[in-house]
């Protein structure tokens, strides 16, 4: 390894190693000083100007002058070595293994010689043997800790071989040996845990950086295109062209909405508040609706989306199952531009698998072990750019584990991918198909009375206008309303400013009108936080942004439910 003068530039890791080695060298000098003070005190106890009284001789055993002089010479020699080593470290930076191991050899040789010559009087020096092992390990890592621990045992073996005194007190040496093994072993475990925690933290920081970069890209792309579309729209007078532009703006907004939904899904999983509420459900309506919802996106991506009908019923949480299959479909469509995607069901004994086949770009073998990691994207230079921040499969995997299912994915680069949910329990009895309202079907909302509570002026105006275009009669308020009329539904934002919450407004309106009016709460917070405040209040929670089709479908379903009530 080439030498680097101290004044040259160094990487952060090299600078940290240099500081650690300098600190170790300084500790070595302090050890020399402490040893010299110890020897002098022992010498003073017998021959010095302040002899130790006989009654206190047991505290510090006396040290003859000739032995004290010999030890001071050893301290002086070791001190000279420590000083030269410090100067070398200051002048030459770098990872010099021979310098560190050589320093340990000199240290252990010195302490071993002192323990052999001084016998019982030098027992405190054993602490230096253990301290040397620990300090090298803590400063330079577990490898040096193991080397120092081996040197410690070698020192004790040399003591036994060279000293009759230590052979006569083999139990003391054995105790020293156990201590010299136990303490470094404990330190090794701590170092390992610290290293794992550090690696986890570094991985989390790297994932966060990847996420911020990708999320920034995925937000900029649609916003960039929306800006252009709006400028073109202002100067377009053809009804057909305006319709095309509006569809493209809607598509761009859908990309932003899907990004936020992924972030909300992972936030809910991290909060640990998701509950699995399984029930018997007919699989065909669920899959058919997902295919219908993704048909437009498939068309935009030039993907042929097909499904194989099934008559099987399963026991699962319909909301979680829908989220899982939706993410698998989104991934397949996203990476299958110009090809086809097929969703089908395969029965396997008492359970079944929902599988999504695509003929897209596939996933490289090196990427397969990482595809369930959050914020990981299997991207190869030259691939067509696709939206997403690498959360889809991570969400599916965690939801599958919560539900007791198994997520499996097989893929070949350039051939395609098969992603499936397995071990979904089948139910053999007939399941009543629940009536559902299609999100794309026009519903009779004329005369439907809505109380709208929203503090943001632009959002309130946009929502008010949208509801009126659907035929609703809207009472719009920025905060706690006064003089309200009866209504069929309350739509309220969660945070209304001035320490006012939408939940408080909903309760106040219900109390004033004497009716348990259905209510929808719109929020940008994680559902767990909001659910604690609405528990038992019969309020439906929607996470922003809410697509107009979803909101209209919800209003239509509520109106139909109200009409069906006696």
C-alpha positions in Angstrom: 0.0 0.0 0.0 1.3 3.4 -0.9 1.9 5.9 1.8 -0.2 9.0 2.1 1.1 12.1 3.8 -1.3 13.5 6.4 -1.9 16.7 4.5 -3.3 14.9 1.4 -7.0 14.7 0.8 -8.7 11.6 2.3 -12.0 9.9 2.1 -14.4 10.1 5.0 -13.8 6.4 5.9 -10.0 6.9 5.7 -10.3 10.0 7.9 -12.4 8.1 10.4 -9.8 5.3 10.5 -7.0 7.8 11.0 -8.8 9.4 13.9 -9.4 6.0 15.5 -5.7 5.0 15.1 -4.5 8.3 16.5 -6.8 7.9 19.5 -5.5 4.4 20.1 -1.9 5.7 20.0 -2.7 8.4 22.5 -4.3 5.8 24.8 -1.1 3.8 24.5 0.9 6.8 25.8 -1.5 7.3 28.7 -1.0 3.6 29.6 2.8 4.2 29.7 2.3 7.2 32.0 -0.1 5.3 34.3 2.3 2.3 34.5 5.2 4.6 35.4 3.1 6.3 38.1 2.1 2.9 39.5 5.7 1.7 39.7 6.9 4.9 41.3 4.1 4.6 44.0 5.1 1.0 44.7 8.7 2.1 45.0 7.9 5.0 47.3 6.0 2.6 49.6 9.4 1.0 50.6 12.4 3.2 49.9 10.9 6.6 49.1 10.6 9.7 51.3 7.0 8.8 52.2 7.2 5.1 53.3 3.9 3.3 53.7 2.9 2.5 57.3 3.0 -1.2 58.1 -0.7 -1.2 58.9 -1.4 -0.2 55.2 1.1 -2.4 53.5 -1.6 -4.8 52.3 -3.0 -2.0 50.1 0.2 -1.5 48.0 2.7 -4.3 48.2 6.2 -2.9 48.3 8.4 -2.9 45.2 12.2 -3.2 45.6 14.3 -0.5 44.0 16.1 -2.7 41.5 12.8 -4.1 40.2 11.3 -0.6 40.1 14.2 0.7 38.0 14.0 -2.3 35.6 10.2 -1.6 35.1 10.7 2.1 34.6 13.3 1.2 31.9 10.7 -1.0 30.3 8.1 1.8 30.5 10.6 4.2 28.9 11.3 1.8 26.1 7.6 1.1 25.5 6.9 4.8 25.7 9.5 5.6 23.1 7.9 3.0 20.8 4.4 4.4 21.4 5.7 8.0 20.7 7.4 6.9 17.4 4.2 5.1 16.4 2.1 8.1 17.1 4.4 10.3 14.9 4.2 7.7 12.1 0.4 7.6 12.3 0.2 11.4 12.2 2.4 11.6 9.1 1.1 8.6 7.2 -2.6 8.0 6.8 -4.0 4.8 5.5 -5.0 1.3 6.5 -1.7 -0.3 7.5 -2.5 -3.7 8.9 1.2 -4.4 9.7 1.2 -1.2 11.8 -1.8 -2.2 13.9 -0.8 -5.8 14.3 2.8 -4.9 15.0 1.6 -2.5 17.8 -0.4 -5.2 19.3 2.5 -7.6 19.3 4.7 -5.1 21.1 2.0 -4.3 23.6 1.3 -7.9 24.5 5.0 -8.8 24.6 5.6 -5.9 27.0 2.7 -6.8 29.3 3.6 -10.5 29.2 7.2 -9.8 30.2 6.1 -7.6 33.1 3.7 -10.2 34.4 6.4 -12.9 34.2 9.0 -10.9 36.0 6.8 -9.1 38.5 4.6 -12.2 39.3 2.0 -11.4 42.0 3.0 -7.7 42.3 2.1 -7.1 38.6 -1.3 -8.7 38.6 -3.0 -5.3 37.8 -1.2 -5.4 34.4 -3.6 -8.2 33.4 -6.2 -5.5 33.0 -4.1 -4.0 30.2 -4.2 -7.2 28.3 -8.0 -7.2 28.3 -8.2 -3.4 27.6 -5.9 -3.8 24.6 -8.2 -6.4 23.1 -11.3 -4.3 23.7 -9.8 -1.0 22.5 -8.5 -2.5 19.3 -11.8 -4.2 18.6 -14.0 -1.2 19.4 -11.8 1.1 17.2 -10.9 -1.1 14.3 -13.7 -3.8 14.1 -14.4 -7.4 15.0 -11.4 -8.7 12.9 -8.9 -6.9 15.1 -10.9 -7.9 18.2 -10.4 -11.6 17.3 -6.7 -11.1 16.6 -6.2 -9.3 19.9 -8.2 -12.0 21.8 -5.9 -14.7 20.3 -2.8 -12.6 21.4 -4.3 -12.4 24.9 -4.5 -16.2 25.2 -1.0 -16.6 23.7 0.3 -14.2 26.4 -1.2 -16.2 29.1 0.2 -19.4 27.6 3.7 -17.9 27.6 3.2 -16.8 31.2 2.5 -20.4 32.2 5.4 -21.8 30.3 8.0 -19.3 31.5 7.0 -18.6 35.1 7.0 -21.2 38.0 4.9 -18.7 40.0 2.0 -18.7 37.5 2.2 -22.5 37.0 1.8 -22.7 40.8 -1.3 -20.4 40.5 -2.8 -22.0 37.4 -6.3 -21.3 38.8 -5.6 -17.5 38.6 -4.3 -17.8 35.1 -7.4 -19.8 34.2 -9.6 -17.1 35.6 -7.6 -14.5 33.6 -8.1 -16.7 30.5 -11.9 -16.9 30.9 -12.1 -13.1 31.4 -9.9 -12.5 28.4 -12.4 -14.6 26.3 -15.7 -13.5 27.8 -15.2 -9.7 27.6 -14.0 -9.7 24.0 -16.8 -12.2 23.1 -19.4 -9.8 24.6 -17.8 -6.9 22.8 -17.8 -8.9 19.5 -21.6 -9.5 19.9 -22.1 -5.8 20.5 -20.0 -4.9 17.5 -22.0 -7.3 15.4 -25.3 -5.8 16.5 -23.9 -2.3 15.9 -22.7 -3.2 12.4 -26.1 -4.7 11.6 -27.9 -1.6 12.9 -25.6 0.6 10.9 -26.1 -1.5 7.7 -29.9 -1.3 8.3 -29.7 2.5 8.7 -27.6 2.9 5.6 -29.9 0.7 3.6 -32.9 2.7 4.9 -31.2 6.0 3.9 -30.3 4.6 0.5 -33.9 3.4 0.0 -35.2 6.8 1.1 -32.8 8.5 -1.4 -34.0 6.2 -4.2 -37.6 6.9 -3.3 -37.2 10.6 -3.2 -35.5 10.6 -6.6 -38.1 8.3 -8.2 -41.1 10.0 -6.5 -39.8 13.4 -7.7 -39.5 12.0 -11.2 -42.9 10.4 -11.1 -44.5 13.6 -9.9 -42.7 15.9 -12.3 -43.6 13.8 -15.4 -47.4 14.1 -15.2 -47.3 17.7 -13.9 -45.0 18.5 -16.8 -47.4 17.0 -19.3 -50.5 18.6 -17.6 -48.9 22.0 -18.0 -48.5 21.5 -21.7 -52.0 20.0 -22.2 -53.6 23.0 -20.4 -51.7 25.5 -22.6 -52.9 23.6 -25.7 -56.4 23.4 -24.3 -56.6 27.2 -23.9 -56.0 27.6 -27.6 -58.1 24.7 -28.9 -61.7 25.3 -30.1 -62.5 21.9 -31.6 -64.7 19.9 -29.3 -63.1 16.6 -30.3 -59.6 17.9 -29.7 -60.6 19.2 -26.3 -62.1 15.9 -25.4 -58.8 14.1 -26.3 -56.8 16.6 -24.2 -59.1 16.2 -21.2 -58.6 12.5 -21.4 -54.9 12.9 -21.4 -55.0 15.3 -18.4 -57.2 12.7 -16.6 -54.6 10.0 -17.4 -51.7 12.2 -16.0 -53.7 12.9 -12.9 -54.3 9.2 -12.5 -50.6 8.6 -12.4 -50.3 11.1 -9.5 -53.2 9.4 -7.7 -51.7 6.0 -8.0 -48.4 7.2 -6.6 -50.2 8.7 -3.6 -52.2 5.5 -3.1 -49.1 3.4 -3.0 -47.6 5.7 -0.4 -50.7 5.6 1.7 -50.9 1.8 1.5 -47.3 1.4 2.7 -47.9 3.9 5.5 -51.0 1.9 6.7 -48.9 -1.3 6.7 -46.1 0.4 8.6 -48.6 1.7 11.2 -49.7 -1.9 11.9 -53.4 -0.9 11.9 -54.6 -3.0 9.0 -57.2 -5.6 10.1 -58.0 -8.6 7.9 -61.8 -9.0 7.7 -62.3 -12.2 5.7 -65.6 -13.2 4.3 -67.0 -15.5 1.6 -66.8 -13.7 -1.7 -67.6 -14.6 -5.4 -64.3 -14.2 -7.3 -65.7 -13.5 -10.8 -67.3 -10.2 -10.0 -64.2 -8.9 -8.2 -61.9 -9.9 -11.1 -64.3 -8.6 -13.7 -64.5 -5.2 -12.0 -60.7 -5.0 -11.8 -60.4 -5.8 -15.5 -63.0 -3.2 -16.3 -61.2 -0.6 -14.1 -57.8 -1.3 -15.8 -59.1 -1.5 -19.4 -58.5 2.2 -20.1 -54.9 2.1 -18.7 -54.3 -1.1 -20.7 -55.5 0.7 -23.9 -53.2 3.7 -23.2 -50.3 1.3 -22.9 -51.3 -0.7 -26.0 -51.9 -3.8 -23.9 -54.4 -6.5 -24.6 -56.0 -7.2 -21.2 -57.9 -10.5 -21.0 -59.3 -12.7 -18.2 -60.4 -16.2 -17.8 -63.9 -16.5 -16.2 -64.3 -18.5 -13.0 -67.1 -19.7 -10.9 -65.1 -20.3 -7.7 -65.7 -18.6 -4.4 -63.0 -17.8 -1.8 -62.7 -16.8 1.8 -60.7 -13.5 2.0 -60.8 -9.9 2.8 -62.3 -8.4 -0.4 -60.7 -5.0 0.1 -57.2 -6.4 0.7 -57.6 -9.0 -2.1 -58.6 -6.2 -4.5 -55.6 -4.1 -3.6 -53.2 -7.1 -4.1 -54.6 -8.1 -7.5 -54.8 -4.5 -8.6 -51.1 -4.0 -7.9 -50.2 -7.2 -9.8 -52.3 -6.0 -12.8 -50.8 -2.5 -12.7 -47.3 -4.0 -12.7 -48.1 -6.3 -15.6 -49.7 -3.6 -17.7 -46.9 -1.1 -16.9 -44.1 -3.3 -18.2 -46.0 -5.0 -21.1 -46.3 -2.2 -23.6 -47.5 -3.5 -26.9 -48.1 -7.1 -25.7 -50.8 -8.9 -23.7 -51.7 -9.5 -20.1 -53.9 -12.4 -18.9 -55.5 -12.9 -15.4 -56.8 -16.3 -14.4 -57.5 -18.7 -11.6 -55.9 -22.0 -11.0 -57.4 -24.5 -8.5 -55.0 -26.5 -6.2 -56.9 -28.8 -3.9 -58.7 -26.9 -1.1 -57.2 -23.6 -2.3 -56.6 -21.6 -5.5 -54.2 -19.2 -7.0 -54.9 -16.0 -8.8 -52.2 -15.6 -11.5 -51.3 -12.7 -13.8 -49.4 -13.6 -16.9 -47.7 -11.0 -19.1 -45.4 -11.0 -22.1 -43.6 -7.9 -21.1 -39.9 -7.1 -20.6 -39.5 -9.5 -17.7 -37.1 -9.2 -14.8 -33.4 -10.0 -14.8 -32.2 -12.9 -12.6 -30.0 -10.6 -10.5 -33.0 -8.4 -9.6 -35.4 -11.3 -8.5 -34.1 -11.6 -4.9 -34.8 -7.9 -4.3 -38.2 -7.3 -6.0 -40.1 -7.4 -2.7 -38.0 -4.7 -1.1 -39.5 -1.3 -0.7 -38.5 1.3 -3.2 -36.6 -1.3 -5.3 -37.1 -1.0 -9.1 -35.7 -3.6 -11.5 -34.7 -1.2 -14.2 -32.2 -1.8 -17.0 -30.6 1.0 -19.0 -32.6 1.5 -22.2 -35.9 0.2 -20.8 -39.1 2.1 -21.5 -39.7 4.6 -18.6 -42.5 3.4 -16.3 -44.2 5.2 -13.4 -43.9 3.9 -9.9 -41.6 4.1 -6.9 -41.0 0.4 -6.3 -43.7 -0.2 -3.7 -46.2 -2.4 -5.6 -44.8 -5.8 -4.9 -43.7 -4.8 -1.4 -47.3 -3.9 -0.6 -48.7 -7.1 -2.2 -46.2 -9.3 -0.3 -47.0 -7.7 3.1 -50.7 -7.9 2.5 -50.4 -11.5 1.4 -48.6 -12.4 4.6 -51.2 -10.7 6.7 -53.9 -12.6 4.8 -52.2 -16.0 5.1 -51.5 -16.2 1.3 -48.3 -16.7 -0.6 -47.0 -14.3 -3.2 -44.8 -15.9 -5.9 -43.2 -14.5 -9.0 -41.4 -16.2 -11.9 -39.8 -14.1 -14.6 -37.4 -14.3 -17.5 -35.8 -11.2 -19.0 -37.2 -10.6 -22.5 -39.9 -13.3 -22.1 -42.4 -12.2 -19.5 -43.5 -12.7 -15.9 -46.0 -14.8 -14.0 -47.1 -13.3 -10.6 -49.6 -15.1 -8.4 -51.3 -15.2 -5.1 -51.4 -18.7 -3.8 -53.1 -20.7 -0.9 -56.3 -18.6 -1.1 -59.0 -20.9 0.6 -61.9 -22.0 -1.5 -65.5 -22.1 -0.2 -67.8 -24.6 -1.8 -71.2 -23.3 -0.9 -73.0 -20.7 -3.0 -72.1 -17.0 -2.3 -74.7 -14.3 -2.8 -73.4 -11.8 -5.3 -73.5 -8.3 -3.7 -75.1 -5.6 -5.8 -72.4 -3.1 -6.8 -72.5 0.2 -8.6 -70.3 0.6 -11.6 -68.0 3.6 -11.2 -68.3 4.5 -14.9 -72.1 4.2 -15.1 -74.2 7.4 -14.9 -76.3 7.5 -11.8 -79.4 9.7 -11.0 -78.0 12.2 -8.5 -80.4 15.0 -9.4 -81.8 16.6 -6.3 -79.3 14.7 -4.0 -78.7 17.1 -1.1 -75.1 17.5 0.1 -73.5 19.6 2.8 -69.9 20.3 1.8 -67.4 21.4 4.4 -64.0 22.4 3.1 -61.6 25.2 4.2 -59.5 25.4 1.1 -61.2 27.8 -1.3 -60.0 26.2 -4.6 -60.9 22.7 -3.5 -64.3 23.8 -2.1 -65.1 25.6 -5.4 -64.0 22.6 -7.5 -66.0 20.1 -5.5 -69.0 22.3 -5.3 -69.0 22.7 -9.1 -68.5 19.0 -9.7 -71.4 18.0 -7.4 -73.7 20.6 -9.0 -72.9 19.2 -12.5 -74.0 15.8 -11.3 -77.3 17.3 -10.3 -76.7 17.6 -6.5 -78.1 20.4 -4.4 -75.0 21.7 -2.5 -74.7 23.7 0.8 -71.0 24.8 0.8 -69.2 26.1 3.9 -65.6 26.8 4.8 -66.0 25.8 8.5 -68.7 25.2 11.1 -71.9 26.0 9.2 -74.9 28.0 10.4 -78.5 28.0 9.2 -78.2 24.7 7.4 -81.0 22.8 5.8 -81.5 19.0 6.0 -79.4 16.9 3.7 -78.8 13.4 2.4 -75.0 13.4 2.9 -72.2 15.4 4.6 -68.8 15.6 2.9 -66.2 17.2 5.1 -62.4 17.7 5.1 -60.6 16.4 8.1 -58.4 19.4 8.9 -60.5 22.6 8.7 -58.0 25.0 10.3 -58.3 27.0 13.6 -58.1 23.7 15.6 -61.4 22.6 14.0 -61.8 19.0 12.8 -64.3 17.6 10.3 -65.4 15.0 12.8 -66.6 17.8 15.1 -68.5 19.5 12.3 -70.2 16.3 11.4 -71.3 15.6 14.9 -72.6 19.2 15.3 -74.6 19.1 12.1 -76.2 15.7 13.1 -77.0 17.1 16.5 -78.5 20.3 15.1 -80.7 18.5 12.5 -81.5 15.6 14.8 -80.6 13.1 12.1 -77.8 10.5 11.7 -76.9 11.8 8.2 -74.4 9.7 6.3 -71.0 11.3 6.2 -67.8 11.0 4.2 -64.5 12.4 5.6 -61.7 13.3 3.2 -58.2 13.3 4.6 -54.6 13.4 3.6 -53.5 11.7 6.8 -53.0 8.0 7.5 -56.3 6.3 8.1 -55.1 5.0 11.5 -55.0 8.5 13.0 -58.4 9.4 11.6 -60.1 6.1 12.6 -59.3 6.7 16.3 -61.3 10.0 16.1 -64.3 8.6 14.2 -64.6 5.2 15.9 -68.3 4.4 16.3 -69.5 7.6 14.4 -70.5 5.8 11.2 -68.3 8.0 9.0 -66.7 6.7 5.9 -63.0 7.7 5.4 -61.6 8.5 1.9 -57.9 9.3 1.4 -57.1 12.2 -0.8 -56.9 12.4 -3.8 -60.3 11.0 -4.5 -61.1 10.3 -8.2 -64.4 11.8 -9.3 -65.6 8.4 -10.6 -65.1 6.9 -7.1 -66.8 9.8 -5.4 -69.8 9.7 -7.8 -70.0 5.9 -7.4 -70.2 6.3 -3.6 -72.9 9.0 -3.8 -74.9 6.9 -6.2 -74.7 3.9 -4.0 -75.8 6.0 -1.0 -78.8 7.4 -2.8 -79.9 3.9 -4.0 -79.5 2.6 -0.4 -81.6 5.5 0.9 -84.3 4.7 -1.7 -84.4 1.1 -0.7 -84.9 1.9 3.0 -88.5 1.5 4.1 
